[in-house]
Amino acid sequence: MEQPPSDRKIIHVDMDAFYASVEQLDNPELRGKPVAVGGGEKRGVVSAASYEARKYGVKSAMSGYLAKKKCPHLIFVKPRFDRYKELSQKIRKIFLEYTELVEPLSLDEAYLDVTNNKKGIPSASLIAKEIRQRIKEEIGLNASAGISINKFIAKVASDYNKPNGQKTVPPEEVESFLEALDIRKFYGVGKVTAEKMYQLGIFSGKELKLKSIEYLNEHFGKSGSYYYQVVRGVHNSEVKPHRIPKSVGTEHTFFENLSSEVFMLEKLEKIAHELERRLKKSKIAGKTVTLKIKYSDFAQQTRSRTLPYYIADKSMIFDTVKELLYQEKPQNSVRLLGISLSNLNTEKKTTLPEKPLSVQLQFDF
C-alpha cells in the first residue's frame, strides 16, 4: 500500500525553559542567574532549569541534592503552576489567531497545523517567526519552533536552534535531514533504545533507513514499524485540538525511604485512591495497570499487567498493584511510588502502511 503525499504545514512551538523563564520574568533579580524550579531539600526534584543552570549540567527530573552539588550557587524557587497555566493560556490565544488546529502537548509546547491558516499567510516559516515575535513582545518569553510536513519532523526541528530560534525542514530536504540526524535526536528513541541501536551499528538516520521492517520489528518489537516509517518521513498523525491522553497516572516521592512492603502498600492505597478520583473526573477507564518504583539509588523499575476488561475503581487498581508489588521483592529501599493506567477506553486503533512512498513536494515553506 503506497503512502499518499502530504502537503501539510506543521509547526511545533516549544517555550524555552518555560517554568524557569517565567520565574525570571516575574522576578528581575533572577535574570541571568542559574535557577531551578523545584525543591533543593533532601527529597526535592528539579522540575525545570534555566539555561544558566543547564550550563552546569542541571536538568529536569534531577534530584535537588545533585543539582546543588553540580551548581552550588543554584537558586531554587517553588513552582507556581497557576501562573504557568495563566501564561500558557495567553500563548494559546495567540496560536488560535492563526489556526483552530492547535494540539497542546503540555503547558509549554504545542503543534499547530497552519496549512490553511486564518491569516492566509502562505509560508509556515513566516507564521512561526511572527508567533515567536508576538510571544516575546506581548508576554516577554522566548520560544523556539520547528516547521515541516508532519509532527515528528517539526518536533525534532524545534530542538535544533534552541533557545529562541527556529528550524524549517521543507519537503525537498526531509530525506537528507533525517538521514543525517543522530539517532539520539529521533523523537521516541530514549537512552536505552539509543544504546541498543549503537550496538547494532545504527548511529544515524542513514543506518536506520538501511534496516528492513522485519529487522526492526525483530529487535524493537512494536516500535520497529514506527522507526521504519519516521526515518522515511512518514508520520500520519493529525494535529488534534482535543488531544486524547494515552495514560493517566499519579505518583508520590517520600520524605523518608520505605523499606517495608507493608508501608509501601499503605502509600499505594492512597495513590490508587487519588488515581480513581482523576479517572472518574475525566470519565476514563483503562486495561493496563503500571506500578512505578524509584529506589533510593535512583534506579527505576516499572511492572505492568493488562486486564481483559476496563477498570477505574480504586479497589481493582489496588488489587492489581498489590500483585505487581509482590511479583518481585524490591531491590532496595524506595523513594518514589507511582501508579498509572493506560490502554484507555479513549484510544482508537490505527494501522500504518507497510511500504510508504518517499515523496518530495514543492511549495512555500
C-alpha positions as CSV (number, residue, x, y, z in Angstrom):
1,M,0.0,0.0,0.0
2,E,1.5,3.4,-1.0
3,Q,1.6,6.3,1.2
4,P,-0.2,9.3,-0.2
5,P,1.9,12.5,-0.3
6,S,1.4,15.0,2.5
7,D,1.1,18.7,1.8
8,R,0.6,19.7,5.4
9,K,2.5,22.6,7.1
10,I,3.0,21.8,10.7
11,I,4.7,24.0,13.4
12,H,5.9,22.7,16.8
13,V,6.3,25.6,19.2
14,D,8.3,24.9,22.3
15,M,8.8,27.5,25.1
16,D,12.4,27.9,26.2
17,A,12.9,26.7,29.8
18,F,9.3,27.7,30.4
19,Y,8.9,27.4,34.2
20,A,12.3,28.9,35.0
21,S,11.8,31.7,32.4
22,V,8.5,32.7,33.9
23,E,10.2,33.0,37.3
24,Q,12.9,35.1,35.8
25,L,10.3,37.2,34.0
26,D,8.4,37.9,37.2
27,N,11.5,38.4,39.4
28,P,14.2,40.5,37.7
29,E,16.7,39.6,40.4
30,L,16.7,36.1,39.0
31,R,17.6,37.1,35.4
32,G,21.0,35.9,34.2
33,K,21.3,33.6,37.2
34,P,21.1,29.7,37.5
35,V,17.6,29.0,38.5
36,A,15.8,25.7,39.3
37,V,12.1,25.3,39.8
38,G,11.5,22.6,42.4
39,G,12.9,21.6,45.7
40,G,16.5,21.8,46.8
41,E,16.0,19.9,50.0
42,K,16.8,16.3,50.6
43,R,13.8,15.0,48.7
44,G,13.5,17.8,46.2
45,V,13.4,17.3,42.5
46,V,14.1,19.8,39.7
47,S,11.0,20.5,37.6
48,A,12.8,22.9,35.3
49,A,16.2,24.6,35.0
50,S,17.1,27.9,33.4
51,Y,19.7,27.9,30.6
52,E,22.2,29.4,33.1
53,A,21.7,26.3,35.3
54,R,21.9,23.9,32.4
55,K,25.5,25.0,31.7
56,Y,26.4,23.3,34.9
57,G,24.6,20.1,34.0
58,V,21.4,20.8,36.0
59,K,18.4,19.1,34.3
60,S,14.7,18.5,34.9
61,A,13.9,15.3,37.0
62,M,17.3,15.6,38.7
63,S,17.4,15.4,42.5
64,G,17.7,18.8,44.2
65,Y,20.7,17.5,46.1
66,L,22.6,16.5,43.0
67,A,21.6,19.8,41.2
68,K,23.1,21.8,44.1
69,K,26.2,19.7,44.0
70,K,26.7,20.5,40.3
71,C,25.9,24.1,40.8
72,P,26.5,25.3,44.4
73,H,25.1,28.8,43.7
74,L,21.9,27.4,42.2
75,I,18.7,29.3,43.2
76,F,15.7,27.1,43.9
77,V,12.2,28.6,43.6
78,K,8.9,26.8,44.3
79,P,6.7,26.1,41.3
80,R,3.7,28.3,40.7
81,F,1.5,26.2,38.4
82,D,-1.4,28.7,38.4
83,R,0.9,31.3,36.9
84,Y,2.4,28.9,34.3
85,K,-1.1,27.9,33.3
86,E,-2.2,31.6,33.1
87,L,0.7,32.4,30.7
88,S,0.2,29.2,28.7
89,Q,-3.4,30.2,28.0
90,K,-2.3,33.6,26.8
91,I,0.2,31.9,24.5
92,R,-2.5,29.6,23.2
93,K,-4.8,32.6,22.4
94,I,-2.0,33.8,20.1
95,F,-1.9,30.4,18.4
96,L,-5.6,30.4,17.9
97,E,-5.5,33.7,15.9
98,Y,-3.7,31.7,13.2
99,T,-5.4,28.3,13.3
100,E,-8.0,26.3,15.2
101,L,-5.9,23.2,14.8
102,V,-3.8,23.6,17.9
103,E,-2.8,20.5,19.9
104,P,-1.2,21.3,23.2
105,L,1.3,18.7,24.5
106,S,1.8,20.4,27.8
107,L,1.7,23.9,29.2
108,D,4.9,24.8,27.3
109,E,4.6,23.2,23.9
110,A,2.0,22.6,21.1
111,Y,1.6,21.6,17.5
112,L,-0.1,23.9,15.0
113,D,-1.4,22.9,11.6
114,V,-1.2,26.1,9.5
115,T,-1.8,24.5,6.1
116,N,-5.0,26.6,5.8
117,N,-4.4,29.4,8.3
118,K,-6.8,32.2,9.3
119,K,-4.4,34.9,8.1
120,G,-3.8,33.4,4.6
121,I,0.0,33.5,5.1
122,P,1.5,31.1,2.5
123,S,4.7,30.5,4.5
124,A,4.7,28.4,7.6
125,S,8.2,29.7,8.5
126,L,6.9,33.3,8.4
127,I,4.0,32.3,10.7
128,A,6.3,30.6,13.2
129,K,8.6,33.7,13.2
130,E,5.6,36.0,13.7
131,I,4.2,33.9,16.5
132,R,7.5,33.8,18.3
133,Q,7.9,37.5,18.0
134,R,4.4,38.1,19.4
135,I,5.1,35.8,22.4
136,K,8.2,37.8,23.1
137,E,6.5,41.3,22.7
138,E,3.2,40.5,24.4
139,I,4.3,38.1,27.1
140,G,8.0,38.6,27.5
141,L,9.2,35.0,26.9
142,N,11.3,33.3,24.3
143,A,10.0,30.4,22.2
144,S,11.6,28.1,19.6
145,A,9.9,26.4,16.7
146,G,10.2,23.6,14.2
147,I,8.4,23.6,10.9
148,S,7.9,20.7,8.5
149,I,5.4,18.4,6.7
150,N,4.5,16.4,9.8
151,K,4.5,16.4,13.6
152,F,7.5,14.2,14.0
153,I,9.9,16.2,11.9
154,A,8.6,19.5,13.3
155,K,9.2,18.4,16.9
156,V,12.7,17.2,16.1
157,A,13.4,20.5,14.3
158,S,12.2,22.7,17.2
159,D,15.3,21.5,19.2
160,Y,17.8,22.5,16.5
161,N,18.2,26.2,17.2
162,K,17.2,26.4,20.8
163,P,17.0,28.7,22.6
164,N,15.0,31.4,20.8
165,G,15.4,30.1,17.3
166,Q,13.6,28.1,14.6
167,K,14.4,25.4,12.0
168,T,12.4,24.7,8.8
169,V,12.7,21.3,7.1
170,P,10.9,21.8,3.7
171,P,9.7,18.7,1.8
172,E,12.7,18.5,-0.6
173,E,15.1,18.4,2.4
174,V,13.2,15.8,4.6
175,E,15.2,12.8,3.3
176,S,18.6,14.4,3.7
177,F,17.7,15.9,7.1
178,L,16.5,12.5,8.6
179,E,19.5,10.6,7.1
180,A,22.0,13.0,8.8
181,L,20.1,13.0,12.1
182,D,21.8,11.5,15.1
183,I,19.7,8.6,16.3
184,R,19.5,10.2,19.8
185,K,17.7,13.1,18.2
186,F,14.8,10.9,16.9
187,Y,11.7,11.7,19.0
188,G,10.7,8.3,20.6
189,V,14.2,7.0,20.9
190,G,15.2,7.0,24.5
191,K,18.6,6.4,26.2
192,V,18.2,2.6,26.4
193,T,17.0,2.3,22.8
194,A,19.8,4.5,21.6
195,E,22.3,2.3,23.3
196,K,20.8,-0.8,21.7
197,M,20.9,0.9,18.3
198,Y,24.5,1.7,18.8
199,Q,25.3,-1.9,19.5
200,L,23.5,-2.8,16.2
201,G,25.6,-0.3,14.3
202,I,22.8,2.3,14.0
203,F,24.2,5.7,14.7
204,S,22.2,8.0,12.4
205,G,19.0,8.0,10.3
206,K,21.1,6.8,7.3
207,E,21.9,3.5,9.1
208,L,18.4,3.1,10.4
209,K,17.0,3.5,6.9
210,L,19.1,0.6,5.7
211,K,17.3,-1.8,8.1
212,S,14.2,-3.7,6.9
213,I,10.9,-3.5,8.7
214,E,11.3,-7.2,9.6
215,Y,14.7,-6.5,11.2
216,L,13.4,-3.5,13.2
217,N,10.4,-5.5,14.4
218,E,12.6,-8.3,15.5
219,H,14.9,-6.1,17.5
220,F,12.5,-3.4,18.7
221,G,9.1,-5.1,18.8
222,K,6.1,-2.9,18.0
223,S,8.3,0.2,17.9
224,G,10.1,-1.2,14.9
225,S,7.4,-0.2,12.5
226,Y,7.4,3.3,13.9
227,Y,11.1,3.7,13.4
228,Y,10.8,2.3,9.8
229,Q,8.1,4.9,9.0
230,V,9.5,8.0,10.6
231,V,13.0,7.7,9.1
232,R,11.3,7.8,5.7
233,G,9.5,11.0,6.7
234,V,6.1,9.2,7.2
235,H,4.1,10.2,10.2
236,N,0.4,10.5,9.6
237,S,-0.8,11.7,13.0
238,E,-3.0,14.7,12.6
239,V,-2.9,17.8,14.8
240,K,-5.8,17.2,17.1
241,P,-7.2,20.2,19.0
242,H,-8.6,17.9,21.8
243,R,-5.7,15.6,22.5
244,I,-6.7,12.3,24.0
245,P,-4.4,11.1,26.8
246,K,-2.8,7.7,26.4
247,S,-2.4,7.2,30.1
248,V,-3.4,8.6,33.4
249,G,-1.2,8.3,36.5
250,T,-0.1,9.7,39.8
251,E,3.0,9.3,41.9
252,H,4.5,10.4,45.2
253,T,8.1,11.0,46.5
254,F,8.5,10.2,50.1
255,F,10.4,12.2,52.7
256,E,11.9,9.0,54.2
257,N,12.8,5.9,52.2
258,L,10.4,3.0,52.5
259,S,12.0,-0.4,53.2
260,S,8.9,-2.4,54.2
261,E,6.3,-3.7,51.7
262,V,3.6,-3.0,54.3
263,F,4.4,0.7,54.3
264,M,4.6,0.6,50.5
265,L,1.1,-0.9,50.3
266,E,-0.2,1.8,52.6
267,K,1.1,4.5,50.3
268,L,0.0,2.7,47.2
269,E,-3.6,2.5,48.5
270,K,-3.6,6.3,48.9
271,I,-2.1,6.8,45.4
272,A,-4.8,4.4,44.0
273,H,-7.5,6.5,45.6
274,E,-6.1,9.7,44.0
275,L,-5.9,7.9,40.6
276,E,-9.5,6.8,40.9
277,R,-10.6,10.4,41.6
278,R,-8.8,11.6,38.5
279,L,-10.2,8.8,36.3
280,K,-13.8,9.4,37.4
281,K,-13.4,13.1,37.0
282,S,-12.4,12.5,33.4
283,K,-14.7,9.6,32.9
284,I,-11.8,7.4,31.8
285,A,-11.1,3.7,32.3
286,G,-8.2,1.5,31.3
287,K,-6.9,-2.1,31.0
288,T,-3.2,-1.8,31.7
289,V,-2.0,-1.0,35.2
290,T,1.6,0.0,35.7
291,L,3.5,0.2,39.0
292,K,6.4,2.6,39.0
293,I,9.2,2.2,41.7
294,K,12.1,4.5,42.1
295,Y,14.7,3.3,44.5
296,S,16.9,5.3,46.9
297,D,19.8,4.9,44.4
298,F,17.5,6.5,41.8
299,A,17.3,3.2,39.8
300,Q,13.8,3.0,38.3
301,Q,11.6,0.0,37.6
302,T,8.1,-0.5,36.1
303,R,5.9,-3.5,36.3
304,S,2.7,-3.8,34.3
305,R,-0.4,-6.0,33.9
306,T,-3.1,-5.9,31.2
307,L,-6.5,-7.0,32.3
308,P,-9.2,-8.3,29.9
309,Y,-11.6,-5.5,30.9
310,Y,-11.6,-1.8,31.6
311,I,-11.3,-0.6,35.2
312,A,-11.4,2.7,37.0
313,D,-12.2,2.0,40.7
314,K,-9.6,2.0,43.5
315,S,-10.2,-1.5,44.7
316,M,-9.4,-3.2,41.4
317,I,-6.5,-0.9,40.7
318,F,-5.1,-1.5,44.2
319,D,-5.6,-5.3,43.9
320,T,-3.6,-5.4,40.7
321,V,-0.9,-3.1,42.1
322,K,-0.6,-5.4,45.1
323,E,0.1,-8.4,42.8
324,L,2.7,-6.4,40.9
325,L,4.5,-5.3,44.1
326,Y,4.7,-8.9,45.3
327,Q,5.8,-10.1,41.9
328,E,9.4,-9.4,42.9
329,K,10.9,-8.2,46.1
330,P,12.0,-4.6,45.9
331,Q,15.8,-4.4,45.2
332,N,16.4,-1.6,47.7
333,S,14.6,1.0,49.8
334,V,12.1,3.0,47.9
335,R,11.9,6.8,47.5
336,L,9.0,7.1,45.0
337,L,5.9,5.0,44.1
338,G,3.5,5.7,41.2
339,I,0.5,4.0,39.5
340,S,-0.7,4.7,36.0
341,L,-3.5,3.3,33.8
342,S,-3.1,3.0,30.1
343,N,-4.7,1.1,27.2
344,L,-7.6,3.5,27.8
345,N,-11.2,3.4,26.5
346,T,-10.5,6.7,24.8
347,E,-7.9,5.3,22.3
348,K,-8.6,4.5,18.7
349,K,-6.5,1.8,17.0
350,T,-4.8,2.9,13.8
351,T,-2.7,0.9,11.3
352,L,0.3,2.2,9.4
353,P,1.1,1.3,5.8
354,E,3.9,-1.2,5.4
355,K,5.7,0.4,2.4
356,P,5.5,4.2,2.4
357,L,6.3,6.1,-0.8
358,S,9.0,8.7,-0.4
359,V,7.8,12.0,-1.9
360,Q,9.3,15.4,-2.5
361,L,6.9,18.3,-2.7
362,Q,7.5,21.9,-3.8
363,F,5.5,24.6,-2.1
364,D,6.2,27.7,0.1
365,F,7.5,26.7,3.5
